[in-house]
Amino acid sequence: KGKVRGYSHLEKVGKKLYKRALKFVPSLFFISLAVYLFFFSDVLNIWRAWLYWFIAVGGMASLGAFIGKGHPLSILTSFFLAPFMSLTLIGPGWIAGYVEARVRNPRIRDINDLTTSKSFNEFLSNNLIRPIMVGIFSNVFTWIGLFVILPLLISFF
C-alpha cells in the first residue's frame, strides 16, 4: 500500500488548455455575431443575414457533396443541414456521408475494386470511398462558404 507501480503516467504529456479551447473559436465568433445582430440590428437585417448564411453555407456544402459524386438525397441533406450544423463540432458532411452510405451500400467487391482503380474518377465512384469523399468535400466546402459569407455578415453591423 502506498507504492508506485510504475512511472508510465509521468511520461504522458497532456493537451494544452489553449489547444482544446481553440476549436471553439469559430463557433463562438459566429454565435456572438448572431447575438450582436439580434440585439443591435433591425429585423430585416437579421432575416437578410440568415438568408445569406443559409444560401451560402448550404449551397457550398451541397456543391461539395456534388463534387464528391453524392446521391441527390445526400446533396439535399448537406444543403439543409449545413446552416444549422456548421457551428457544431460534428460537420454536416459526415451526416451527408452517412446518408450516402445508407443509400449506396458498400459491398465486398468495392473493397476488391479499390486496388484496381486506374483513375481518380473510378476511385470516387467506389461505394466504399464515396461516403467518405462526400463527407470530406461537404465539410470543406461548408467552411469555404462560412468564410465567403463572413465579410457580408460583418457588413450588417
MARZA-5000 format. One line per 3 residues: their letters; for each residue y negated, z negated, x of N, C-alpha, C. Coordinates in steps of 0.001 Angstrom, whole numbers, plus 524288, in hexadecimal, padded with zeros to 5 digits. Layout:
N
a) Y:Z:X:Y:Z:X:Y:Z:X; ...
***
This chain:
157
kgk) 80497:80000:8034B:80000:80000:80000:7FB28:80000:8037A; 7F760:80379:80218:7F297:803C6:8051D:7F2E1:80770:809B9; 7F752:80A18:80A89:7F7CA:80DB8:80EE6:7F615:81330:80D44
vrg) 7F3E3:815F8:810E8:7F268:81B60:81007:7F71F:81EC1:81125; 7F878:82230:80D88:7FD2D:82551:80E1A:7FC10:82AC0:8102A; 7F7FD:82B9A:812AB:7F6B4:830B6:814D5:7F0D7:8317F:814CC
ysh) 7EF49:8354A:817B7:7E9B9:83656:8183E:7E842:83BA9:815F4; 7EBC1:83DF0:812EA:7EABA:8432B:810D8:7E60E:84331:80D1F; 7E51F:83EE3:80A6F:7E0AF:83EB6:806D9:7DB80:83ECA:809C5
lek) 7DB87:83D67:80EC0:7D6BE:83D75:811D0:7D584:842E7:813F4; 7D950:84653:813F0:7D898:84B88:8161B:7D651:84F66:81232; 7D632:84E11:80D3D:7D421:85191:80941:7CE33:8510F:808FB
vgk) 7CBA7:8558D:808AC:7C601:855A9:8081F:7C4C1:856EB:8026E; 7C1DA:85380:7FFF0:7C076:85451:7FA7C:7BC2A:85858:7F9EB; 7BBB2:85A89:7F543:7B78B:85E46:7F432:7B256:85B6E:7F404
kly) 7AE69:85E11:7F5F5:7A928:85BE1:7F5C1:7A727:85C05:7F028; 7A3FD:85838:7EED0:7A1FA:857D2:7E981:79E99:85C85:7E820; 79B63:85E5E:7EBC7:797F7:862B8:7EA8D:79B07:867BF:7E9B2
kra) 79F84:8685E:7EC2C:7A2B4:86D07:7EB4E:7A518:86CF7:7E5D8; 7A67E:8685D:7E411:7A89B:867FA:7DEC4:7A454:868C0:7DAB3; 79FA3:866DF:7DBCB:79B58:86748:7D80C:798EA:86CB7:7D803
lkf) 7998A:86FB1:7DC2D:79714:874D4:7DCA4:79914:878AF:7D88C; 79DDD:8781B:7D6D2:79FF9:87BCC:7D2FE:79D81:87B2A:7CD9B; 79AAA:876E7:7CCB1:79829:87605:7C7AB:79284:877F8:7C78A
vps) 7905D:87997:7CBF4:78ADD:87B20:7CC3F:78994:87FCF:7C8BB; 78C89:88422:7C8DF:78B17:8887C:7C561:78B42:886FE:7BF9D; 78F30:88416:7BE13:78F89:8827A:7B895:78AF5:87EFA:7B716
lff) 789A2:87B54:7BA66:7853F:877D9:7B948:7801B:87AD6:7B8FA; 77F89:87ED0:7BC50:77AC1:881E9:7BC33:77A29:884B9:7B6FB; 77E3E:88767:7B539:77DDE:88A5A:7B05C:77D6D:886C1:7AB9D
isl) 77FF1:8824E:7ABC6:77F78:87E96:7A774:779F9:87C53:7A748; 777BD:87B10:7ABC4:77269:87904:7ABD6:76E80:87D2C:7AA1C; 76F87:8821D:7AB66:76C32:88657:7A987:76C71:886BA:7A399
avy) 77112:8862F:7A15F:771A1:88660:79BAE:76EEB:881BC:79918; 76F66:87D21:79B62:76CD0:8787C:79938:766E8:87914:7997A; 764F8:87B32:79DE1:75F59:87C17:79E64:75D6F:87FE3:79A40
lff) 76041:88433:79981:75EB3:887FC:7957D:75ED4:8858B:79011; 76295:88220:78F1A:76306:87FA7:78A01:75E4D:87C2C:788D6; 75C86:87937:78CAA:75848:87588:78BC1:752DC:877E4:78C5E
fsd) 75247:87BC4:78FC3:74D0F:87DAA:7910C:74C2F:88366:78FBE; 74F45:8858E:78C4B:74E9A:88B05:78AEB:74F32:88B9C:78506; 74D85:89014:78317:74E1B:890F2:77D7F:75388:8931E:77C45
vln) 754C1:89340:77748:759F8:894BD:77584:75B33:89A6D:776F6; 7574E:89DD1:776B3:7582E:8A353:777F1:759DF:8A404:77DA0; 7576C:8A124:7812B:758F3:8A175:786AB:75E7B:89F6C:78786
iwr) 75FE5:89B5D:784B4:76524:89930:7853E:7692E:89D27:78362; 76838:89F90:77EDF:76BE6:8A37B:77CE5:76C23:8A83C:78075; 767A3:8A9EC:7826E:7677F:8AE67:785EC:76A6E:8AD33:78AFB
awl) 7699D:8A894:78D2B:76C5A:8A710:791F7:77239:8A6C7:79103; 773BE:8A490:78C8D:77954:8A435:78B63:77BB6:8A999:78AA7; 778FD:8AD22:787F7:77AFA:8B26C:78725:77B8B:8B54E:78C55
ywf) 777A0:8B4F7:78FB0:777F6:8B77C:794D5:77C75:8B52B:79801; 77D01:8B008:797B5:7813E:8AD61:79A79:78685:8AF66:79890; 78720:8AF99:79366:78C10:8B144:7910D:78D61:8B6D9:7929C
iav) 78994:8BA57:7923F:78A98:8BFD7:7936D:78B8C:8C0AC:7993C; 7885F:8BE49:79C95:788F4:8BF33:7A234:78DFE:8BCDF:7A44E; 78EFC:8B7F5:7A314:7939B:8B55B:7A536:79895:8B782:7A2AE
ggm) 79882:8B81E:79D8D:79D13:8BA3E:79AE1:79E18:8BFE5:79C53; 799ED:8C2EE:79CCB:79A8E:8C863:79E42:79CBC:8C907:7A3BD; 79AC5:8C5F2:7A75E:79CBA:8C652:7ACBD:7A259:8C45E:7AD23
asl) 7A3AA:8C047:7AA3D:7A90C:8BE4D:7AA55:7ACD0:8C24D:7A80C; 7AB39:8C4D0:7A3CF:7AEA1:8C8CB:7A186:7AEF6:8CD96:7A501; 7AACA:8CED6:7A7D0:7AB04:8D319:7AB9E:7AEE1:8D1D6:7AFF3
gaf) 7AEE9:8CCF3:7B1AE:7B2B5:8CB52:7B59B:7B848:8CBB8:7B3A3; 7B923:8CA30:7AEC0:7BE63:8CAAB:7AC7E:7BFEC:8D063:7ABDF; 7BC22:8D3B8:7AAB1:7BD29:8D951:7AA3E:7BE94:8DBA9:7AF8B
igk) 7BBBF:8DA1F:7B39C:7BCE9:8DC0D:7B8E7:7C24C:8DA41:7BAA3; 7C3DB:8D596:7B8FF:7C90D:8D39E:7BA43:7CD50:8D5F1:7B6D8; 7CC00:8DA00:7B3DA:7CFA2:8DCC7:7B06A:7D1E9:8D937:7AC34
ghp) 7CE87:8D601:7A9F3:7D047:8D265:7A5EF:7D12A:8D504:7A0B2; 7D45B:8D296:79D97:7D55F:8D435:79830:7D053:8D35C:79513; 7CF5A:8D676:79101:7CA9C:8D5AD:78DDE:7CA0B:8D019:78BBF
lsi) 7CE53:8CD86:78A93:7CE08:8C81C:788CA:7CC20:8C47F:78D2D; 7CDBB:8C58D:791F3:7CBDF:8C282:79671:7C615:8C37E:79766; 7C46C:8C857:796B5:7BEE9:8C9AB:79773:7BB8A:8C6E9:7935E
lts) 7BD4C:8C6E9:78E81:7BA63:8C430:78A5F:7BA57:8BE47:78B3E; 7BEC0:8BC2C:78CE6:7BEFA:8B692:78E16:7BB21:8B538:7925E; 7BAF2:8B86F:7964E:7B75F:8B78E:79AA0:7B1B4:8B7D9:798C7
ffl) 7B07F:8BB99:79570:7AB27:8BC3B:79384:7A95D:8B787:79057; 7ACAF:8B5B4:78CD1:7AB04:8B181:78959:7AB5F:8AC16:78BCA; 7AEBA:8AB52:78F99:7AF2D:8A624:79205:7AB74:8A552:79699
apf) 7A9EE:8A96F:79933:7A6C4:8A8E1:79DF0:7A1A2:8A5EB:79D18; 79EA6:8A6FA:798FD:799C6:8A40E:79864:79A95:89E2D:79799; 79F02:89CB1:79566:79FEC:8972D:79458:7A2C6:89471:798C5
msl) 7A5FE:89746:79B97:7A937:894E0:79FA5:7A72C:895C3:7A51E; 7A2E5:89894:7A5B0:7A0FF:899C0:7AAF1:79ED4:894EC:7ADAA; 79DA8:890E0:7AACD:79B94:88C1D:7AD28:79FB4:887EA:7ADEB
tli) 7A467:888EF:7AC61:7A888:8850E:7AD04:7AB79:8860A:7B215; 7AEF3:88290:7B354:7B1D5:88314:7B839:7B636:88716:7B7EC; 7B7E8:88874:7B335:7BBCB:88C99:7B2AA:7B8EB:89183:7B0F0
gpg) 7B9DE:895B1:7B3AE:7B719:89A84:7B291:7B958:89D5F:7ADE2; 7B623:8A083:7AB55:7B810:8A375:7A6CF:7BC11:8A797:7A85B; 7BBFA:8A935:7AD3D:7BFB1:8AD27:7AF02:7C546:8AB3A:7AEF7
wia) 7C601:8A636:7AFF3:7CB61:8A42D:7AFF2:7CDA0:8A424:7AA76; 7CA53:8A33D:7A68D:7CC30:8A391:7A12B:7CD5C:8A93F:79FC9; 7C9FB:8ACD2:7A184:7CAFE:8B264:7A09A:7CFF1:8B41D:7A377
gyv) 7D0D2:8B201:7A817:7D5A0:8B32E:7AAF5:7DA6B:8B112:7A829; 7D9EA:8AC8B:7A5C9:7DE38:8AA5E:7A2B7:7DF6C:8ADD9:79E00; 7DB44:8AF98:79B65:7DC0C:8B32B:796FA:7DEAA:8B82C:798D9
ear) 7DD03:8BA1A:79D60:7DF62:8BED2:79F99:7E52E:8BDFA:7A0C1; 7E681:8B978:7A2C1:7EBFF:8B853:7A3EC:7EF39:8B7CA:79EED; 7ECD7:8B5EB:79AC5:7EFB0:8B56C:795D6:7F056:8BAB8:79331
vrn) 7EC79:8BE27:793C5:7ECC4:8C34C:7914F:7F087:8C6DB:79448; 7F022:8C6CB:79975:7F381:8CA11:79CBA:7F6EA:8C670:7A002; 7FB62:8C53A:79DFE:7FEDE:8C191:7A0A3:800EA:8C3D5:7A5C3
pri) 8004F:8C0E5:7AA08:8029E:8C2AB:7AEF3:80893:8C274:7AEB0; 80B06:8C636:7B12F:810BA:8C67A:7B141:812A3:8C65F:7B6E8; 817B1:8C5EC:7B783:81A04:8C5C5:7BCB7:818EE:8CACE:7BFB3
rdi) 818F2:8CF37:7BCFA:817FE:8D42B:7BFAC:81275:8D471:7C1DA; 80ECB:8D171:7BF98:8097B:8D14A:7C1BA:80969:8CEBE:7C71D; 80CBD:8CAEA:7C7EE:80D26:8C87B:7CD13:80F55:8CC68:7D0FF
ndl) 8133D:8CF59:7CF57:8157F:8D352:7D2CC:811A9:8D7C2:7D3E7; 80E70:8D91B:7D015:80AB5:8DD63:7D0B9:8062A:8DBFC:7D44E; 80562:8D703:7D558:8011F:8D577:7D8D1:801BB:8D7D1:7DE44
tts) 80687:8D80F:7E020:80763:8DA08:7E571:80727:8DFF5:7E5B3; 807A1:8E29D:7E14E:80790:8E851:7E15B:80257:8EA99:7DFB0; 7FE66:8E763:7DECC:7F942:8E960:7DD3E:7F6E2:8EC66:7E1C7
ksf) 7F544:8F12E:7E0A5:7F322:8F487:7E4BD:7ED2F:8F4D8:7E4A7; 7EACB:8F32C:7E05D:7E51D:8F35B:7E004:7E324:8EE5C:7DD5E; 7DE1B:8ED9F:7DDD6:7DBB2:8E918:7DB5F:7DC04:8E97F:7D56F
nef) 7DBC4:8EE40:7D367:7DC32:8EF1D:7CDCE:7E196:8ED7D:7CBC5; 7E5A8:8EED1:7CEAB:7EAF0:8ED20:7CD2F:7EB72:8E73A:7CD8B; 7E8FB:8E4FC:7D17E:7E916:8DF59:7D22E:7E68B:8DCA0:7CD88
lsn) 7E210:8DEB2:7CBC1:7DF63:8DC6A:7C73B:7E25F:8DD3F:7C229; 7E586:8E151:7C1EE:7E877:8E26B:7BD20:7ED4C:8DF07:7BC86; 7EE91:8DC0A:7C07A:7F31E:8D8A3:7C044:7F1F9:8D415:7BC94
nli) 7F580:8D30E:7B8EE:7F4AA:8CEEC:7B50C:7F4E8:8C96D:7B748; 7F6BB:8C8E0:7BC0D:7F6B5:8C3C4:7BE92:7F163:8C2B2:7C117; 7EF01:8C6AF:7C334:7E9FD:8C62C:7C5E7:7E569:8C69C:7C221
rpi) 7E60A:8C9A0:7BE09:7E1B3:8CAC2:7BA79:7DF21:8C5E3:7B831; 7E1F7:8C1F4:7B63D:7DF3A:8BD49:7B439:7DC0A:8BA7B:7B864; 7DDF7:8BA74:7BD22:7DB0E:8B7F1:7C162:7D60F:8BAF9:7C285
mvg) 7D67E:8C028:7C2B0:7D1EB:8C35E:7C3D1:7CDF7:8C339:7BF54; 7CFD6:8C311:7BA83:7CC4F:8C28D:7B60D:7C95B:8BD61:7B675; 7CC19:8B935:7B7CE:7C991:8B41F:7B868:7C59A:8B410:7BCCD
ifs) 7C706:8B641:7C143:7C375:8B63D:7C5C2:7BEA6:8B98B:7C4A6; 7BF7C:8BE5E:7C2DD:7BB08:8C1D3:7C1DC:7B785:8BFA5:7BD95; 7B9C8:8BD75:7B98A:7B6A5:8BB56:7B54B:7B372:8B6A2:7B728
nvf) 7B5BD:8B341:7BA4F:7B2D1:8AEC0:7BC50:7AE7A:8B06D:7C006; 7AF98:8B40A:7C37D:7AB9B:8B5D8:7C735:7A718:8B87D:7C451; 7A869:8BBCA:7C094:7A447:8BE78:7BDBA:7A14E:8BACD:7BA1E
twi) 7A3B7:8B68B:7B862:7A0D7:8B297:7B565:79C91:8B038:7B8BF; 79DD2:8AEEC:7BD92:799E9:8ACA8:7C110:795C2:8B0A7:7C290; 79742:8B593:7C314:79354:8B99E:7C40C:78F9C:8B9EA:7BF64
glf) 791BF:8B9B8:7BAAD:78E7A:8B9B9:7B601:78ADD:8B50C:7B5C1; 78CC0:8B082:7B775:7896E:8ABDB:7B789:784C6:8AC94:7BB24; 785B9:8AEBC:7BFB9:78173:8AF4B:7C373:77E02:8B3FD:7C244
vil) 77FF8:8B7B7:7BF40:77CAA:8BC0A:7BD84:778EB:8BA25:7B946; 77AC7:8B6EE:7B5BF:77799:8B524:7B160:77402:8B097:7B2E5; 77506:8AE19:7B745:771FC:8A982:7B8E7:76C23:8AA90:7B93C
pll) 76A40:8AEC1:7BBCD:76491:8AF96:7BBF0:76227:8B04E:7B68A; 76504:8B2C5:7B30B:762FD:8B37D:7ADC5:762AD:8AE44:7AAE5; 76696:8AAF1:7AB9C:76673:8A5CF:7A90E:7620F:8A26B:7AB39
isf) 76117:8A2D8:7B039:75CDC:89FCF:7B291:75793:8A1BA:7B099; 7572F:8A6BF:7AF54:75236:8A8D7:7AD63:750CE:8A6AC:7A802; 75478:8A447:7A547:7534E:8A1FA:7A034:7504B:89CE7:7A0AA
f) 74F96:89AE6:7A560:74CA0:8960A:7A609:74721:89711:7A48E
***
